[in-house]
């Protein structure tokens, strides 16, 4: 399906009338502007779906990938995405139940019990058309929630057998959190050897294709993919980097945050904490 479309506030209002009006009436933890891009960050993909849902059905397309603007990759992107298979309705990163301590846990305007709330981050996400339709129905009913809670919660509570999985565990992700900054030129250089298995960076901007050691629904301990890897966040040379970029999380920690070392140890995650005087040893699951 070749369909490049402009998604803006006008398009949001056209396909989901009164959604922004309802959203303005809510209190959000993220105060960045425009607020709908900060707190309703999944709307570009959902509005694009509404624009093209008839064509998707007509052309028998059952899965849609959504990649945010700061995703980079080595190798061939179609080949990387094809490695995931078609068995799940939702693939996203950091999939898990939402704890009450998460600052966005109450940012929804419809009844949800604590055990009904699931979340994940969305830099690279794959939806089934059925799950896109489920979320679209919820938005048209007037349901509003923080973007990183919408898809996973919709899947968990769907009246049909929706299947979700964490995108990690198949050797297809390099450094992949908000705190990771990979310079674009480094990605270009790494195209020569996209499956390199260097365990740590030699400089802050280096690509760090660390081995996958995270637990999760599809964590298999697979080696790095020979077709390339996805990276987040890629940035243009010379732009401002986060002061946390030298200590990126290679794997997601519990929702309590990156500083919670005790929680992180329970996930079996690996850190590249060159900026810390005493980096935590998380190379073995359960340590």
C-alpha positions as CSV (number, residue, x, y, z in Angstrom):
1,X,0.0,0.0,0.0
2,X,1.6,3.3,-1.1
3,X,-0.1,6.1,0.8
4,X,1.8,9.1,2.1
5,X,-0.6,11.3,4.0
6,X,-0.5,14.5,6.1
7,X,-1.7,14.0,9.7
8,X,-2.3,17.2,11.6
9,X,-4.9,18.5,14.1
10,X,-7.4,19.1,11.3
11,X,-7.1,15.5,10.3
12,X,-7.5,14.3,13.9
13,X,-10.7,16.4,14.3
14,X,-12.1,15.1,11.0
15,X,-11.7,11.4,11.8
16,X,-12.2,11.6,15.6
17,X,-14.6,14.5,16.3
18,X,-14.3,16.0,19.7
19,X,-11.3,13.9,20.7
20,X,-9.0,16.9,21.1
21,X,-11.7,18.8,23.0
22,X,-12.1,15.9,25.5
23,X,-8.3,15.7,25.7
24,X,-8.0,19.4,26.6
25,X,-10.3,18.8,29.6
26,X,-7.9,16.3,31.1
27,X,-4.8,16.8,33.2
28,X,-1.6,15.4,31.7
29,X,1.8,14.8,33.2
30,X,3.6,15.7,30.0
31,X,3.2,19.4,29.5
32,X,5.2,19.7,26.2
33,X,3.6,21.3,23.2
34,X,1.8,20.5,21.1
35,X,0.2,18.5,23.9
36,X,-1.6,16.0,21.6
37,X,1.7,14.9,20.1
38,X,3.2,14.5,23.6
39,X,0.3,12.7,25.3
40,X,-1.6,11.2,22.3
41,X,1.6,10.2,20.4
42,X,-0.1,7.3,18.7
43,X,-2.7,9.4,16.9
44,X,-0.7,9.8,13.6
45,X,-0.8,6.0,13.1
46,X,-4.5,5.8,14.1
47,X,-5.5,8.7,11.9
48,X,-3.6,7.2,9.0
49,X,-5.5,4.0,9.6
50,X,-8.9,5.8,9.4
51,X,-7.7,7.5,6.2
52,X,-6.9,4.2,4.5
53,X,-9.0,1.5,6.3
54,X,-11.0,0.7,3.2
55,X,-7.9,0.3,1.1
56,X,-6.3,-1.9,3.7
57,X,-9.4,-4.1,3.6
58,X,-9.6,-4.1,-0.1
59,X,-6.0,-5.0,-0.6
60,X,-6.1,-7.6,2.2
61,X,-3.4,-6.0,4.4
62,X,-3.6,-7.3,7.9
63,X,-0.6,-5.7,9.7
64,X,0.7,-2.1,9.8
65,X,4.1,-0.9,11.1
66,X,4.4,2.6,12.7
67,X,8.0,3.9,13.1
68,X,8.6,7.3,14.7
69,X,10.8,9.9,13.1
70,X,13.9,9.2,15.3
71,X,14.2,5.5,14.5
72,X,17.4,4.5,12.6
73,X,18.5,1.1,11.2
74,X,21.3,-0.7,9.7
75,X,20.8,-3.2,6.8
76,X,17.5,-3.3,5.0
77,X,14.4,-2.1,6.9
78,X,11.8,-4.5,5.1
79,X,14.1,-7.5,5.8
80,X,14.3,-6.5,9.5
81,X,10.6,-6.1,9.9
82,X,9.9,-9.3,8.1
83,X,11.8,-11.3,10.7
84,X,9.0,-10.8,13.3
85,X,6.4,-13.0,11.7
86,X,2.6,-12.4,11.7
87,X,1.4,-14.2,14.8
88,X,0.7,-11.2,17.1
89,X,-1.8,-8.3,16.9
90,X,0.6,-6.0,18.8
91,X,4.3,-5.8,18.9
92,X,5.9,-3.0,21.0
93,X,8.8,-2.4,23.3
94,X,8.6,-2.8,27.1
95,X,5.2,-4.5,27.2
96,X,3.8,-5.1,30.6
97,X,1.2,-4.2,33.2
98,X,1.0,-0.6,34.3
99,X,1.8,-0.1,38.0
100,X,-0.1,2.5,40.0
101,X,3.1,4.4,40.6
102,X,3.5,5.2,36.9
103,X,2.9,9.0,36.4
104,X,0.5,8.3,33.5
105,X,-1.5,5.5,35.1
106,X,-4.5,7.6,35.8
107,X,-4.5,9.5,32.5
108,X,-7.7,8.1,31.0
109,X,-11.3,9.2,31.1
110,X,-13.0,5.8,31.0
111,X,-13.3,3.2,33.8
112,X,-10.3,0.9,33.9
113,X,-9.4,-1.4,36.9
114,X,-5.7,-1.6,37.8
115,X,-5.5,-5.2,36.4
116,X,-6.9,-3.9,33.1
117,X,-4.1,-1.4,32.4
118,X,-1.2,-2.5,30.2
119,X,1.4,-0.3,28.5
120,X,4.4,-0.2,26.2
121,X,6.5,2.4,24.4
122,X,5.8,3.1,20.7
123,X,8.9,4.1,18.8
124,X,8.5,1.0,16.7
125,X,5.1,-0.6,16.8
126,X,3.2,-3.2,14.7
127,X,-0.6,-3.3,14.9
128,X,-3.0,-5.8,13.3
129,X,-5.7,-4.1,11.4
130,X,-8.1,-5.7,13.9
131,X,-6.4,-3.9,16.8
132,X,-6.3,-0.6,14.9
133,X,-10.1,-1.0,14.4
134,X,-10.6,-1.8,18.1
135,X,-8.7,1.4,19.2
136,X,-10.6,3.4,16.6
137,X,-13.9,2.3,18.0
138,X,-12.8,3.3,21.5
139,X,-11.7,6.7,20.4
140,X,-15.0,7.3,18.5
141,X,-16.9,6.3,21.7
142,X,-15.0,9.1,23.5
143,X,-12.4,7.1,25.3
144,X,-9.2,9.1,25.9
145,X,-6.0,7.7,27.5
146,X,-2.2,8.3,27.5
147,X,-0.8,7.0,24.2
148,X,1.6,4.4,25.7
149,X,-1.4,2.8,27.5
150,X,-3.9,2.7,24.6
151,X,-2.8,-0.2,22.4
152,X,-1.7,-2.6,25.0
153,X,-4.8,-2.0,27.2
154,X,-7.1,-2.3,24.2
155,X,-5.5,-5.6,23.3
156,X,-5.6,-6.9,26.9
157,X,-9.3,-6.1,27.2
158,X,-10.5,-6.9,23.6
159,X,-13.6,-9.0,23.3
160,X,-11.7,-11.3,20.9
161,X,-8.4,-13.2,21.3
162,X,-5.9,-10.4,20.8
163,X,-2.2,-11.4,21.1
164,X,0.6,-9.1,22.2
165,X,4.3,-9.5,22.6
166,X,7.4,-7.5,23.4
167,X,9.4,-6.6,20.3
168,X,12.7,-7.6,22.0
169,X,14.4,-10.9,22.1
170,X,15.1,-11.7,18.5
171,X,18.4,-9.8,18.1
172,X,16.8,-7.0,16.0
173,X,17.1,-4.1,18.4
174,X,20.2,-2.2,19.2
175,X,20.3,0.5,22.0
176,X,16.6,1.3,22.3
177,X,15.4,3.7,24.9
178,X,14.6,7.4,25.3
179,X,18.0,7.9,26.8
180,X,20.0,6.4,23.9
181,X,21.3,8.7,21.3
182,X,23.0,7.3,18.2
183,X,24.5,9.7,15.7
184,X,23.3,9.2,12.2
185,X,26.8,9.1,10.8
186,X,27.6,6.1,13.1
187,X,24.6,4.3,11.7
188,X,25.8,4.9,8.2
189,X,29.3,3.6,9.1
190,X,27.8,0.5,10.7
191,X,26.0,-0.5,7.5
192,X,29.2,-2.3,6.5
193,X,28.7,-4.8,9.4
194,X,25.1,-4.6,10.6
195,X,25.3,-7.8,12.7
196,X,28.4,-7.0,14.6
197,X,28.2,-8.2,18.2
198,X,30.5,-5.7,20.0
199,X,29.3,-5.8,23.6
200,X,30.0,-2.1,24.4
201,X,30.7,1.2,22.7
202,X,34.2,2.6,22.5
203,X,32.9,6.2,22.4
204,X,29.6,7.8,23.5
205,X,28.2,8.0,20.0
206,X,29.2,4.5,18.9
207,X,26.5,2.0,18.0
208,X,26.2,-0.6,20.7
209,X,24.8,-3.8,19.3
210,X,24.7,-5.5,22.7
211,X,23.4,-9.1,23.0
212,X,19.7,-9.4,23.9
213,X,19.3,-10.7,27.4
214,X,15.9,-9.4,28.4
215,X,13.1,-11.6,29.7
216,X,9.7,-11.3,28.1
217,X,7.0,-13.1,26.0
218,X,9.2,-13.6,23.0
219,X,12.7,-13.3,24.6
220,X,14.6,-16.2,23.0
221,X,18.3,-15.2,23.5
222,X,18.7,-15.2,19.7
223,X,21.9,-13.9,18.3
224,X,22.1,-10.5,16.5
225,X,20.2,-10.5,13.2
226,X,22.2,-10.8,10.0
227,X,19.8,-8.5,8.2
228,X,20.4,-5.4,10.4
229,X,19.1,-3.8,13.5
230,X,16.8,-1.0,14.7
231,X,18.1,1.9,16.8
232,X,16.4,4.6,19.0
233,X,17.1,7.5,19.1
234,X,18.9,8.5,16.0
235,X,19.9,12.2,15.7
236,X,21.6,14.4,13.2
237,X,25.3,15.3,13.8
238,X,25.8,18.4,15.9
239,X,22.3,18.4,17.5
240,X,21.9,18.4,21.3
241,X,22.2,15.0,22.9
242,X,20.6,14.1,26.2
243,X,23.0,14.2,29.2
244,X,21.9,10.7,29.9
245,X,22.9,9.4,26.5
246,X,26.2,8.0,27.7
247,X,24.4,5.6,30.0
248,X,21.7,4.1,27.8
249,X,19.5,1.3,28.9
250,X,20.0,-1.6,26.6
251,X,16.9,-3.4,27.9
252,X,13.8,-1.9,29.5
253,X,13.6,-1.7,33.3
254,X,10.5,-1.9,35.3
255,X,8.1,1.0,34.9
256,X,9.5,2.7,38.0
257,X,12.2,4.3,35.9
258,X,15.8,3.9,34.9
259,X,17.3,5.0,38.2
260,X,15.7,2.1,40.1
261,X,18.6,-0.2,40.0
262,X,17.0,-2.8,42.3
263,X,14.0,-3.1,40.0
264,X,16.3,-3.2,36.9
265,X,18.2,-6.2,38.4
266,X,15.0,-8.2,38.6
267,X,14.5,-7.8,34.8
268,X,17.9,-9.3,33.8
269,X,18.7,-6.2,31.8
270,X,22.1,-5.1,30.5
271,X,23.4,-1.5,30.9
272,X,26.1,0.3,29.1
273,X,26.9,2.6,32.0
274,X,30.2,4.0,31.1
275,X,29.3,7.3,32.8
276,X,28.8,5.6,36.2
277,X,31.7,5.0,38.5
278,X,30.4,1.6,39.5
279,X,28.3,0.2,36.7
280,X,25.7,-2.4,37.9
281,X,26.4,-6.0,36.7
282,X,23.2,-7.1,35.0
283,X,24.6,-9.5,32.4
284,X,23.0,-12.5,34.0
285,X,19.2,-12.8,34.3
286,X,18.1,-12.7,37.9
287,X,21.2,-11.0,39.3
